[in-house]
Amino acid sequence: MIKSMTGFGKHTEEFPNQKISFEIKSLNSKQLDLTLKIPALFREKELELRAVLSPLLQRGKVEGILTFEADAKIASSTINKVIVEQYLSELKNISEGQNLQSDLLRIAMKMPDVLNCETPGVDEKIWTSAVNVVMKAIAKFDEFRLHEGQILEDDFKNRIATIQALLKKVETFEKPRISTIKERMKTNLEKWVDSSTVDANRFEQELFYYLEKLDITEEKLRLEKHCTYFLDTLSEESAGKKLGFVTQEIGREINTIGSKANDVDIQKIVVEMKDELEKIKEQLGNVL
C-alpha cells in the first residue's frame, strides 16, 4: 500500500517529575528535509535522533518538535544579580524624569542573560524515555500517512480504470477510421489525377504504407500494459518515484495515439485520457 508524504503524529507521556512530548508533521518534498527542534538538555543527542528518524521518514519536508518539562530537581535557574544591577543602572539613567522607576525591575528581568539556567547532562534513562515517546509519535504519524495513502490509491485506481475504459472506446472508431481514410484518399486521387495514369498496384502499396503509419495497435497494447503495471506498483512501498516513471510512459502512449489518430472522435477520447492522467500526476507529488 502506498503512503502519503503528508502526515501528522503526536505523543505525550508523563513520568515522575517530568513530561515528554513529541510532535511531527510533514508535507511533500522530493527529498527528506528534516527540521528538528529539541530542548538544550538533549542537544548532544540530535545527530543520534536524526539517524533513527531518517530511514523511517524516507521523504518529505518534515518538522519534529521534542519538548521536555521537568521540576526543579532536574532543571533549575538562578538570577544573575550583577547583570540585573547593571541593567537597572542603565535604565535609571535613561528613564530619569520619566516616572518609570516602578517598572524598571520588571523590564530588567526580561533582558538577556538575567537567568542562569543549569541543567545536568543527559540522563540515559530520561533519553530512553524520550526515544520511546518519539517512536510512539512516529507510529501515529505512519498510520496517518497510510490512511492518506489509501485515499490516494483509491483515486488512482478509479482514474486508471477510466483510462482503460476510454481505451476500449477507441476500438469503436478505429475500423471506421481506416475505411474513411481509404475512401478519402481514393476520392482525392480520382479528383486530382487522371485514373488512366495511375498504377493500381503502386497505389495499393502506398496506401498500405500510409495506413501502417496510422496503425495504433501497438500503442494500445503498451498503454494497457502500462496501466496494469501502474496498478501492480500501487502495492509496493515507497513507490512514488516509480509510479512517476510509469505515468510518463502512459502519457507517451496516449500522446502517440493522439498524433496517429487522424480522427476527431478518437482525439476527443485522447483528451479525456490526458485529463485523467494529469489529475494522477498532480496527486503523485504527495506519494512517498
Secondary structure, DSSP 8 states (H G I E B T S, - for coil): ---BS-EEEEEEEEETTEEEEEEEEEE--SSEEEEEE--GGGGGGHHHHHHHHHHHH-SEEEEEEEEEEE-TTT-EEEE-HHHHHHHHHHHHHHHTTSS-GGGHHHHHHTSTT-EEEE-----HHHHHHHHHHHHHHHHHHHHHHHHHHHHHHHHHHHHHHHHHHHHHHHHHHHHHHHHHHHHHHHHHHHHHS-GGG--HHHHHHHHHHHHHHT--HHHHHHHHHHHHHHHHHTTSTT-HHHHHHHHHHHHHHHHHHHHHH--HHHHHHHHHHHHHHHHHHHHHTTB-
